[in-house]
Amino acid sequence: MKVLITGTARGIGRACALKYLAEGHEVFGFDIRESTILADRYTHLIADITKELPDISGVQVLVNNAGIQLDGDEADGGLRGKEIDVNLKGTIAVTEKYGVTPDIRAIVFMASSSASNGAEFPLYVASKGGIVAYMKNVALRIAKHGAVCNSISAGGVLTELNQHIIDDPVLMQQCLDETLLHKWAQAEEIAQFCYFLTNVNSSMTGQDLLIDNGEQLKSNFIW
C-alpha cells in the first residue's frame, strides 16, 4: 500500500514509518526536519503541514502524526495559537487533501490522552480534543469507500518530546507513579497499534484508542 505519515523525523512518526517499511509498504514521510531513514521504499519530503502541501496521489493509508506541544512560556513568547495551527488546522488540511479520497483505505490520527482528561497546556488540549471530534467526522465521510478512521490517544511515551522529563529522575518518578503499570509506552508499541488499526482492522471506525498504561483508570478506593 501507499502510506503517508506526517512527522517522521523522530519519535512516534519515525517508529511508524519503520514499521510500515518493515511490512513491505511504500512510505512517504513529511517533516520540517531531515530524516535518518534510508530505505528504497521511503520518500522523505520537507513539508510544513500549515503551508502548501506537495501533490501525492493514490494515498491508501494516512497517519496524521505531526504535532507540537508548547509550554506556557513558549506560548507567551509569540507562539500562542501555534498548536491549533499545526495540530488541528494543519492536520485537517493534510486529511482533506490526501485522506478524503476514493483511494483511501484507513486513516489514523495521533491524538492524546489529554483530549479526554484535559491534563495538559490549554491550547494543546483543545487541539487534541478537536482532533478526536474531527476524526469522527472523517470516519462518517470515508465510510462510503469502505475505509476506516480512528485515533490513538497516548499517555506518556518515551520520545524526544518528553526528554526533559525522562532525564529528570524526580519528574519521571512522579509521572510513573500516576500510572497503574508504572511505565510509559515505547514509540514502537504505538506504531504497532497504528499498524493494526490501518492494516489489520477492518471493522472498528470512529473510535479513539486510549493507550496510557492505566493512568486515567488509576484510583485509590477509600472505604
BELDA-V288106 format. One line per field, one symbol per residue. burial: # if it has 24 or more other C-alpha atoms within 12 Angstrom, else .. A space follows every 50 residues. Layout:
burial: ???
//
This chain:
burial: .####################...########..#.#....####.#### ..#.....############..........#################### #.##############....###################.###..##### #########..#............##.##...#################. ...##########.##.......
//
